[in-house]
Amino acid sequence: MTSARPRIAVGGIYHETNTFAVGSTGLDGFAAYQHFVGEDLRRMAGTRSETGGFLTALERAAATVVPTAYAAAVPSATVTHADYEVLRDAILTRIAATPVDGVLLTLHGAMVTDGSGDPDGDLVQAVRELVGPDVPIAVTIDLHANVSDAMASGVQALVAYDTYPHIDMYERGQEAADLLLGVLRTGQPRSIVHRKLPFMTAPGMQATDGDPMRDLISLAHRIEREGELQVSLAPGFSYADVDATGFSVIVSGADQAAVAEAGATMAAAVDAAKERFVYEALSVAEACDLARGDENRPVILVDAADNIGGGAPGDGTAILEQWLTDGGTGLVVTIADPESVERAIAVGPGASVQLELGAKTDDAHGTPVSVEATVLRVTDGRYRQLGTYNRGYEVSMGRTVVLDVAGNTVVVSELKAMPFDAQQLISQGIEPAEADAIVVKSAIAWRAAYGDVAGTVLEVDTPGICTSRLDRLSWSPARAAMLPHWTLPTASTDITTIHEAEDA
């Protein structure tokens, strides 16, 4: 039992690291997206994020918030370990400065530094060592977390999103906070089990409203209701070549035996479903041909291999190049290319400019496309997210130009930005519903932005470091052994059958 007004430390570090991306991610990458220290962290109270959920639940319970630090960067290359230590220590020093009754951490769960394959687990254990064995810790993680035993060890709950596209971060933050407050209120600790399934799936096969994740999440929710447990599924982030990569099942609750049984049941269901994670896509030429003739508009061309939300550079050109070669018009596409932004700004709105557009970060996302463009407008690239993904977040694309290229609209920015909110285009004077076709550099999460206006959706087999064809990437032997089969599934246990058996 604890006092009527418990003191709860709140903080976190949030980064999804693509170990195939070139370069590194340092403090500037976090500063460009989200970085709050001390009292500034309270600014997240108005956002539908996990931290926003923490703050709402703590206010409702009349708990005292001890803000530490929170930092997040757009998914990108490996984090510099020295910079990670700066972010970590900002949390630890503030926890150490005052007695706390509990700790709430927002982590992604798939961060990698050049000094650690599991900095998320390192942070959890550092907090545990600092506060001692009796102070409860609860953690939220992304559905794409690569969960390690260190992340799950010694915490009262490890709560992953239930949705992909991710639209329930706020609710999961409240859930984690309520579980922690329950431990403090009752004095009854929770047991936790982590089961790792040694296989990888690509993001394009992880949508929670589709097969097989829909059925797995449904089963997890049933187990939760019947056993008064918390069940989380983390299919993992399959663009990190580290030991923790893979599909995780996490179960926590007050009854240790029930937790263990539920973990075994859920892990067996996931294992039985693994052959149903099957990816199919069209070639770039096929997709562009179909899109131009499709009247169900806007056609969404899914460029998952250049998935900005998975750490890709956002400057892939394969679809744009094919579209222009075919003489297509009405396409809307975003390209992160600071060099082209500089050249377009130099000539100004209304002028024409010759550009070598995109594909400058590496050699994995196509080649630069030579275009004659008219500059339509120049903006500061700032917008506030108003949709279901982290509503309230402010995003900066850096200086941004909108170009007309042979009857197509190209948004070129200094910084890449995840296409998870329609304001990315609307803020640039573009109405998504009026486009003939839109290229989304995302696997699934784009649906939070354009799902309500999308016509036909075409999965496109583009080149890039977030390819859903995981066998195209260069893996260490341990991860290569976890690659999925690229054939259609054979008969296997159906999750529906499990449900029916339980209902009997």
Backbone torsions as a table, in degrees:
resi	resn	phi	psi	omega
1	MET	NA	151.9	179.7
2	THR	-136.3	-179.0	-176.5
3	SER	-65.9	164.1	-179.2
4	ALA	-66.7	-21.6	179.7
5	ARG	-124.8	79.2	-176.5
6	PRO	-67.1	151.6	177.9
7	ARG	-100.7	116.9	-174.4
8	ILE	-118.0	120.4	175.6
9	ALA	-77.9	138.2	-178.6
10	VAL	-128.4	133.9	177.1
11	GLY	-177.3	-170.5	177.1
12	GLY	161.3	167.0	173.1
13	ILE	-131.8	132.3	-170.7
14	TYR	-130.6	107.8	176.8
15	HIS	-152.4	132.7	174.1
16	GLU	-104.0	113.3	-170.7
17	THR	-100.8	121.9	173.5
18	ASN	-95.0	109.2	-175.7
19	THR	-74.8	-4.1	176.1
20	PHE	-95.4	-6.1	179.9
21	ALA	-77.6	145.3	179.8
22	VAL	-79.8	155.8	176.3
23	GLY	85.9	-157.7	179.9
24	SER	-148.3	164.0	178.5
25	THR	-115.0	124.0	-179.7
26	GLY	-120.3	-165.0	-177.4
27	LEU	-59.4	-31.7	-179.3
28	ASP	-65.1	-33.1	177.3
29	GLY	-64.7	-37.2	176.7
30	PHE	-73.8	-41.1	-179.4
31	ALA	-61.8	-30.9	-178.1
32	ALA	-74.7	-14.9	-176.8
33	TYR	-116.8	-73.4	179.2
34	GLN	-144.4	122.7	175.8
35	HIS	-152.6	107.3	-178.6
36	PHE	-123.4	132.3	-179.4
37	VAL	-123.1	134.1	177.5
38	GLY	61.9	-135.0	-174.1
39	GLU	-61.4	-23.3	178.6
40	ASP	-60.6	-24.7	-179.5
41	LEU	-59.2	-26.5	180.0
42	ARG	-64.5	-14.8	177.2
43	ARG	-64.4	-17.7	179.5
44	MET	-80.2	-2.0	-178.1
45	ALA	-61.4	-27.0	-178.3
46	GLY	-92.0	6.6	-177.3
47	THR	-104.3	152.9	176.2
48	ARG	-91.3	56.4	177.7
49	SER	-109.0	174.2	176.5
50	GLU	-60.2	-44.6	179.7
51	THR	-64.1	-38.7	174.1
52	GLY	-59.3	-39.0	176.5
53	GLY	-65.5	-41.6	175.0
54	PHE	-53.8	-52.5	-173.1
55	LEU	-64.0	-38.1	177.2
56	THR	-62.8	-47.7	-178.3
57	ALA	-65.1	-38.5	-179.4
58	LEU	-69.5	-37.6	176.9
59	GLU	-64.8	-42.2	179.7
60	ARG	-61.1	-34.9	-178.7
61	ALA	-89.1	4.1	-178.1
62	ALA	57.4	35.5	175.3
63	ALA	-86.8	158.8	177.4
64	THR	-93.3	122.6	179.5
65	VAL	-85.3	129.9	172.3
66	VAL	-109.0	93.9	-177.2
67	PRO	-72.4	132.2	179.7
68	THR	-107.9	-88.8	176.8
69	ALA	-159.3	149.7	176.5
70	TYR	-139.4	132.9	179.2
71	ALA	-138.7	137.2	177.0
72	ALA	-140.9	145.3	176.0
73	ALA	-129.9	154.1	173.9
74	VAL	-60.5	139.3	178.8
75	PRO	-47.8	135.7	-172.0
76	SER	-167.6	-160.3	-173.5
77	ALA	-73.0	173.7	-177.3
78	THR	-51.7	136.4	-177.9
79	VAL	-79.5	138.6	174.7
80	THR	-68.1	125.5	-172.2
81	HIS	-62.6	-37.8	179.5
82	ALA	-61.4	-37.5	178.4
83	ASP	-72.1	-37.3	173.6
84	TYR	-57.7	-41.5	-179.2
85	GLU	-63.3	-34.7	176.3
86	VAL	-62.7	-45.8	179.7
87	LEU	-66.1	-43.4	178.7
88	ARG	-60.4	-47.2	-175.9
89	ASP	-67.2	-27.6	176.2
90	ALA	-63.0	-32.4	176.3
91	ILE	-76.3	-49.0	-173.8
92	LEU	-64.5	-41.5	-176.9
93	THR	-66.1	-32.6	-179.9
94	ARG	-78.0	-30.8	173.4
95	ILE	-69.0	-40.3	-178.5
96	ALA	-67.8	-22.2	-173.1
97	ALA	-77.9	-14.8	-176.6
98	THR	-150.4	144.9	177.2
99	PRO	-64.1	137.3	177.0
100	VAL	-129.0	153.0	178.5
101	ASP	-96.2	-15.8	-179.5
102	GLY	-166.2	164.5	-179.2
103	VAL	-134.4	132.1	173.8
104	LEU	-115.8	125.2	-178.8
105	LEU	-120.9	133.8	170.0
106	THR	-99.9	114.3	176.4
107	LEU	-123.9	156.9	168.2
108	HIS	-81.2	-50.1	-179.7
109	GLY	102.2	-0.1	178.2
110	ALA	-130.6	34.5	176.6
111	MET	-84.2	143.6	175.3
112	VAL	-134.8	135.8	173.8
113	THR	-114.1	170.7	178.3
114	ASP	-76.4	1.8	175.8
115	GLY	-122.3	-4.1	-178.0
116	SER	-155.2	135.2	173.9
117	GLY	-83.6	-7.2	-176.8
118	ASP	-144.6	61.0	179.3
119	PRO	-65.9	-27.9	176.5
120	ASP	-62.5	-45.9	176.7
121	GLY	-64.5	-37.2	178.2
122	ASP	-62.1	-40.5	-179.7
123	LEU	-66.5	-45.5	178.7
124	VAL	-57.5	-45.1	-177.9
125	GLN	-70.0	-32.5	176.8
126	ALA	-65.9	-40.2	176.8
127	VAL	-66.0	-42.6	179.3
128	ARG	-59.9	-44.8	179.7
129	GLU	-63.3	-35.4	-177.3
130	LEU	-71.1	-44.2	-173.8
131	VAL	-90.5	-13.4	179.8
132	GLY	89.6	173.6	-171.6
133	PRO	-74.9	-17.2	-171.3
134	ASP	-98.8	-7.5	178.5
135	VAL	-91.2	119.2	-176.3
136	PRO	-71.4	145.8	176.9
137	ILE	-125.3	133.8	172.1
138	ALA	-126.3	142.3	-171.7
139	VAL	-131.5	137.3	168.5
140	THR	-102.0	145.6	178.9
141	ILE	-137.5	158.0	174.5
142	ASP	-70.3	152.0	173.7
143	LEU	-58.0	-23.9	-179.5
144	HIS	-94.9	20.2	177.1
145	ALA	-66.7	141.0	168.2
146	ASN	-95.9	89.3	-170.0
147	VAL	-73.9	133.5	175.1
148	SER	-109.1	162.8	175.6
149	ASP	-61.6	-33.1	179.9
150	ALA	-64.8	-34.1	178.4
151	MET	-67.9	-34.4	-175.3
152	ALA	-92.2	-15.7	-174.4
153	SER	-77.4	125.9	174.1
154	GLY	82.5	5.7	177.1
155	VAL	-101.8	157.6	179.4
156	GLN	-84.6	-23.8	178.6
157	ALA	-161.8	144.0	174.6
158	LEU	-128.7	101.2	-167.4
159	VAL	-106.5	116.9	178.6
160	ALA	-97.7	158.0	172.9
161	TYR	-58.3	150.4	173.6
162	ASP	-98.1	-4.3	-171.5
163	THR	-127.3	146.5	170.1
164	TYR	-148.2	106.8	12.5
165	PRO	-58.9	148.4	-175.9
166	HIS	-78.5	107.7	-179.8
167	ILE	-129.3	8.4	-175.6
168	ASP	-122.2	24.9	-178.4
169	MET	-62.1	-41.5	-179.7
170	TYR	-60.8	-45.1	179.9
171	GLU	-66.4	-38.3	179.9
172	ARG	-70.0	-32.5	175.0
173	GLY	-63.3	-43.3	177.2
174	GLN	-63.5	-40.4	179.9
175	GLU	-60.6	-47.3	-179.7
176	ALA	-61.6	-42.8	179.6
177	ALA	-64.5	-41.9	180.0
178	ASP	-64.6	-37.4	177.5
179	LEU	-64.6	-43.2	178.5
180	LEU	-64.1	-44.3	179.3
181	LEU	-63.7	-33.0	177.0
182	GLY	-64.3	-38.9	176.7
183	VAL	-62.6	-43.8	179.4
184	LEU	-66.0	-37.2	-177.3
185	ARG	-70.5	-41.6	-174.4
186	THR	-95.0	-21.9	-174.8
187	GLY	75.4	8.9	-177.7
188	GLN	-101.4	114.2	-179.2
189	PRO	-70.8	163.5	178.9
190	ARG	-109.9	145.6	173.9
191	SER	-93.8	152.5	-179.5
192	ILE	-139.0	141.3	177.6
193	VAL	-127.1	134.5	175.8
194	HIS	-120.0	122.1	177.5
195	ARG	-117.1	124.2	-179.6
196	LYS	-102.4	129.1	175.2
197	LEU	-100.6	122.6	-171.4
198	PRO	-82.0	61.2	172.4
199	PHE	-147.3	158.1	-177.8
200	MET	-114.5	146.5	173.6
201	THR	-131.4	149.7	179.2
202	ALA	-87.3	152.5	-177.6
203	PRO	-54.2	-35.5	-178.6
204	GLY	-62.2	-12.5	179.4
205	MET	-109.7	13.9	-173.1
206	GLN	-113.3	9.4	-179.3
207	ALA	-58.3	131.3	-174.7
208	THR	-81.6	-3.8	173.1
209	ASP	-102.2	12.1	-179.2
210	GLY	-132.5	173.1	-179.4
211	ASP	-74.3	136.4	-1.1
212	PRO	-99.4	-1.1	-174.6
213	MET	-63.0	-34.0	180.0
214	ARG	-56.2	-45.3	-178.4
215	ASP	-71.8	-36.3	178.7
216	LEU	-66.4	-43.1	178.1
217	ILE	-64.4	-39.3	178.8
218	SER	-61.3	-42.9	178.0
219	LEU	-65.5	-40.8	178.5
220	ALA	-59.6	-41.9	-179.9
221	HIS	-67.0	-35.7	178.3
222	ARG	-66.2	-43.9	178.0
223	ILE	-60.6	-40.5	178.0
224	GLU	-58.8	-49.3	-176.2
225	ARG	-63.7	-43.6	-173.7
226	GLU	-76.8	-25.0	-175.8
227	GLY	-113.7	3.9	-175.8
228	GLU	52.2	51.9	-176.5
229	LEU	-121.3	169.0	169.1
230	GLN	-114.4	121.7	-177.4
231	VAL	-120.1	126.4	178.1
232	SER	-125.9	140.4	174.9
233	LEU	-114.0	132.0	177.5
234	ALA	-128.5	93.3	178.6
235	PRO	-58.5	-18.8	174.3
236	GLY	93.9	171.0	179.0
237	PHE	-112.8	107.1	-170.1
238	SER	-90.9	31.0	173.1
239	TYR	-125.1	28.5	175.8
240	ALA	-129.5	119.1	-177.0
241	ASP	-90.7	72.7	-178.1
242	VAL	-134.8	165.7	-174.5
243	ASP	-61.9	-30.7	-174.9
244	ALA	-82.2	-4.3	-178.6
245	THR	-61.5	138.8	179.5
246	GLY	142.4	-178.8	-176.0
247	PHE	-93.5	125.3	-177.7
248	SER	-115.5	145.2	169.8
249	VAL	-117.0	128.1	179.0
250	ILE	-126.5	128.2	179.2
251	VAL	-129.6	135.7	175.3
252	SER	-137.7	154.7	179.2
253	GLY	174.7	175.1	-176.7
254	ALA	-77.5	-27.3	-176.8
255	ASP	-95.1	107.2	-174.2
256	GLN	-60.9	-41.9	-179.5
257	ALA	-65.2	-40.8	179.6
258	ALA	-66.4	-37.3	177.4
259	VAL	-62.0	-46.9	-179.2
260	ALA	-63.3	-42.9	-179.9
261	GLU	-65.0	-43.7	179.7
262	ALA	-64.6	-39.2	178.1
263	GLY	-61.0	-41.8	179.1
264	ALA	-66.8	-41.9	-179.8
265	THR	-63.8	-45.8	-177.8
266	MET	-68.1	-39.9	179.1
267	ALA	-63.9	-38.5	178.9
268	ALA	-65.2	-38.7	179.1
269	ALA	-66.3	-40.7	177.7
270	VAL	-63.6	-44.9	-179.9
271	ASP	-61.2	-40.0	-179.9
272	ALA	-66.8	-24.5	-176.8
273	ALA	-93.6	-2.8	-169.0
274	LYS	-61.5	-30.9	-179.6
275	GLU	-76.5	-4.8	-179.8
276	ARG	-92.0	-2.3	176.5
277	PHE	-85.1	76.0	-173.0
278	VAL	-110.2	131.3	-177.3
279	TYR	-107.5	135.5	174.3
280	GLU	-137.1	142.4	179.4
281	ALA	-151.8	161.7	177.9
282	LEU	-92.1	153.6	171.6
283	SER	-65.3	160.4	179.8
284	VAL	-58.5	-44.5	-178.8
285	ALA	-63.8	-43.8	179.3
286	GLU	-62.9	-44.7	-177.3
287	ALA	-63.6	-44.3	-179.6
288	CYS	-65.2	-39.1	179.3
289	ASP	-63.5	-45.1	179.4
290	LEU	-65.6	-41.4	-176.6
291	ALA	-63.6	-41.0	-177.6
292	ARG	-65.1	-29.9	-178.0
293	GLY	-97.1	1.1	-175.7
294	ASP	-88.9	128.5	-180.0
295	GLU	-89.7	-7.0	-179.3
296	ASN	-86.8	83.3	-168.1
297	ARG	-110.8	158.2	-1.8
298	PRO	-73.9	137.6	172.6
299	VAL	-74.2	133.3	178.0
300	ILE	-100.7	119.2	177.3
301	LEU	-100.7	109.0	-172.5
302	VAL	-87.3	107.5	179.1
303	ASP	-96.6	68.8	-172.7
304	ALA	-66.7	-26.7	-178.4
305	ALA	-69.5	-19.7	175.0
306	ASP	-107.8	36.2	-176.7
307	ASN	-65.2	106.9	179.4
308	ILE	-62.8	-34.9	177.4
309	GLY	-70.7	-2.8	176.6
310	GLY	-115.9	7.0	176.5
311	GLY	100.8	1.7	177.2
312	ALA	-73.7	161.1	-172.1
313	PRO	-76.1	-15.5	-179.6
314	GLY	74.9	19.3	179.8
315	ASP	-121.8	20.4	178.7
316	GLY	-64.5	143.6	-172.3
317	THR	-122.7	1.4	-170.3
318	ALA	-58.7	-46.0	-177.7
319	ILE	-70.5	-45.3	179.4
320	LEU	-58.9	-44.6	-179.2
321	GLU	-61.2	-46.0	-179.9
322	GLN	-64.7	-42.0	-178.6
323	TRP	-61.0	-44.9	179.7
324	LEU	-68.5	-38.8	177.8
325	THR	-59.5	-36.9	-179.2
326	ASP	-82.2	-3.8	-180.0
327	GLY	78.3	22.0	-178.4
328	GLY	-74.2	153.8	175.8
329	THR	-131.1	170.1	175.0
330	GLY	80.5	9.6	179.7
331	LEU	-85.8	141.4	171.1
332	VAL	-115.8	128.0	-178.6
333	VAL	-145.4	145.9	175.3
334	THR	-106.4	144.7	178.8
335	ILE	-138.9	128.2	172.6
336	ALA	-89.1	113.7	-174.2
337	ASP	-159.7	85.4	-176.7
338	PRO	-60.0	-32.1	179.4
339	GLU	-63.6	-43.5	179.0
340	SER	-69.2	-34.7	175.6
341	VAL	-59.3	-45.5	-179.2
342	GLU	-59.8	-44.6	-178.3
343	ARG	-67.5	-38.8	-178.8
344	ALA	-69.6	-39.2	178.2
345	ILE	-65.0	-34.6	-179.0
346	ALA	-62.6	-34.1	-179.9
347	VAL	-89.1	-29.5	173.7
348	GLY	87.3	165.1	-179.5
349	PRO	-57.8	138.2	179.9
350	GLY	91.5	-15.0	-178.1
351	ALA	-94.4	162.7	176.0
352	SER	-100.7	151.7	-179.0
353	VAL	-148.6	140.9	176.4
354	GLN	-92.5	127.2	-175.7
355	LEU	-132.0	148.6	165.3
356	GLU	-102.9	97.8	-164.5
357	LEU	-93.6	126.4	169.9
358	GLY	76.6	-177.0	175.1
359	ALA	53.9	43.6	-179.1
360	LYS	-108.4	-12.3	-176.0
361	THR	-74.3	-41.2	-178.1
362	ASP	-154.2	-170.6	179.7
363	ASP	-106.7	19.3	-174.5
364	ALA	-101.6	-6.5	-171.2
365	HIS	-124.0	38.1	179.1
366	GLY	95.3	-163.2	179.7
367	THR	-126.9	155.1	177.6
368	PRO	-56.5	141.9	-178.8
369	VAL	-104.8	125.1	178.2
370	SER	-78.1	120.1	-178.1
371	VAL	-136.3	151.6	167.5
372	GLU	-103.1	114.2	-172.3
373	ALA	-119.9	148.9	170.9
374	THR	-104.8	129.2	-179.6
375	VAL	-78.8	116.3	-179.8
376	LEU	-86.5	-44.6	-179.9
377	ARG	-159.4	160.5	176.6
378	VAL	-125.1	132.6	-179.9
379	THR	-134.3	173.2	176.3
380	ASP	-84.6	-3.7	174.8
381	GLY	72.9	16.9	-178.1
382	ARG	-100.2	141.7	174.0
383	TYR	-156.3	160.1	176.9
384	ARG	-108.6	133.0	-179.8
385	GLN	-73.2	129.5	-176.0
386	LEU	-118.4	0.5	-177.3
387	GLY	-93.7	-148.4	-174.1
388	THR	-90.2	-12.4	-179.4
389	TYR	-97.5	112.5	177.8
390	ASN	45.5	49.2	178.8
391	ARG	-53.6	134.3	-179.3
392	GLY	102.2	-17.7	178.2
393	TYR	-65.9	140.7	171.3
394	GLU	-95.6	134.1	-176.7
395	VAL	-122.4	142.0	174.7
396	SER	-123.5	126.5	173.0
397	MET	-94.6	7.5	-171.7
398	GLY	70.8	-171.7	177.4
399	ARG	-59.5	138.0	-171.8
400	THR	-135.6	140.7	176.1
401	VAL	-123.9	144.3	174.5
402	VAL	-108.3	124.6	-174.2
403	LEU	-116.8	146.9	165.8
404	ASP	-100.0	121.7	178.7
405	VAL	-123.7	99.3	177.4
406	ALA	53.0	43.0	177.8
407	GLY	84.6	11.2	176.4
408	ASN	-118.7	154.2	-177.8
409	THR	-107.3	120.6	-179.3
410	VAL	-118.3	121.5	177.5
411	VAL	-98.1	115.4	-175.8
412	VAL	-113.7	126.5	-174.6
413	SER	-127.9	159.3	176.8
414	GLU	-73.5	-35.9	-178.5
415	LEU	-116.5	146.6	175.2
416	LYS	-77.2	149.1	178.2
417	ALA	-139.6	135.9	-178.0
418	MET	-67.1	133.0	-175.5
419	PRO	-83.8	58.6	-173.5
420	PHE	-104.5	2.0	-178.9
421	ASP	-146.1	133.1	-177.2
422	ALA	-62.5	-18.9	179.0
423	GLN	-63.3	-19.3	176.4
424	GLN	-57.3	-41.9	178.3
425	LEU	-88.2	-42.6	-177.3
426	ILE	-59.4	-38.4	179.4
427	SER	-64.6	-17.2	179.4
428	GLN	-101.5	14.8	177.0
429	GLY	80.9	20.3	-177.4
430	ILE	-114.3	127.0	176.4
431	GLU	-95.6	109.1	-174.8
432	PRO	-54.9	-39.7	-176.2
433	ALA	-63.9	-19.6	-177.6
434	GLU	-92.8	-3.5	179.4
435	ALA	-77.2	151.1	172.3
436	ASP	-76.0	-40.0	-179.4
437	ALA	-151.6	147.4	179.1
438	ILE	-130.4	129.1	172.8
439	VAL	-88.6	124.9	177.2
440	VAL	-113.1	123.7	-179.9
441	LYS	-91.1	73.6	-171.2
442	SER	-164.7	160.9	177.8
443	ALA	-95.1	-58.5	-176.7
444	ILE	-127.6	-36.7	-170.0
445	ALA	-64.0	-16.5	176.2
446	TRP	-58.1	-23.9	-176.8
447	ARG	-62.5	-26.9	177.3
448	ALA	-65.1	-25.5	-179.1
449	ALA	-93.1	-44.8	-168.7
450	TYR	-123.6	5.3	-178.9
451	GLY	-60.2	-31.4	-177.0
452	ASP	-78.9	-15.2	179.5
453	VAL	-115.3	-6.2	-173.8
454	ALA	-64.5	137.1	169.7
455	GLY	-91.1	-118.0	175.9
456	THR	-72.7	141.5	178.2
457	VAL	-115.1	125.2	-178.6
458	LEU	-119.8	120.8	174.1
459	GLU	-80.1	127.9	-173.0
460	VAL	-116.7	131.8	-178.5
461	ASP	-86.0	77.3	-179.9
462	THR	-90.4	164.2	174.5
463	PRO	-81.7	151.4	176.0
464	GLY	156.3	169.2	-174.3
465	ILE	-80.0	-4.8	173.9
466	CYS	-111.4	28.7	177.9
467	THR	-56.0	139.9	174.8
468	SER	-76.9	-10.9	172.1
469	ARG	-87.2	81.7	-172.5
470	LEU	-60.4	-23.8	-179.1
471	ASP	-70.7	-6.8	177.4
472	ARG	-83.1	-11.9	-178.6
473	LEU	-93.0	156.8	-177.5
474	SER	-91.5	104.1	-175.6
475	TRP	-103.1	153.8	167.8
476	SER	-67.9	159.2	-176.5
477	PRO	-55.8	-37.2	-177.6
478	ALA	-64.3	-41.7	179.3
479	ARG	-78.8	-32.5	177.7
480	ALA	-58.7	-33.5	179.4
481	ALA	-70.7	-14.0	-178.6
482	MET	-97.2	-0.5	-175.3
483	LEU	-64.3	143.8	179.3
484	PRO	-74.4	164.1	174.7
485	HIS	-83.0	143.0	-178.4
486	TRP	-103.4	31.2	174.8
487	THR	-110.1	161.1	177.1
488	LEU	-63.1	146.8	-175.0
489	PRO	-68.6	147.9	171.7
490	THR	-90.6	175.6	-179.0
491	ALA	-59.3	132.7	178.2
492	SER	-149.3	171.8	-178.4
493	THR	-58.5	132.4	178.1
494	ASP	-96.1	133.0	-179.5
495	ILE	-60.4	-32.0	178.4
496	THR	-59.7	-38.0	178.2
497	THR	-61.3	-39.1	178.6
498	ILE	-62.6	-43.2	-180.0
499	HIS	-60.8	-45.6	-177.2
500	GLU	-64.3	-37.2	179.1
501	ALA	-64.3	-38.7	179.7
502	GLU	-71.5	-31.0	-179.4
503	ASP	-73.8	-22.9	-176.0
504	ALA	-65.3	NA	NA
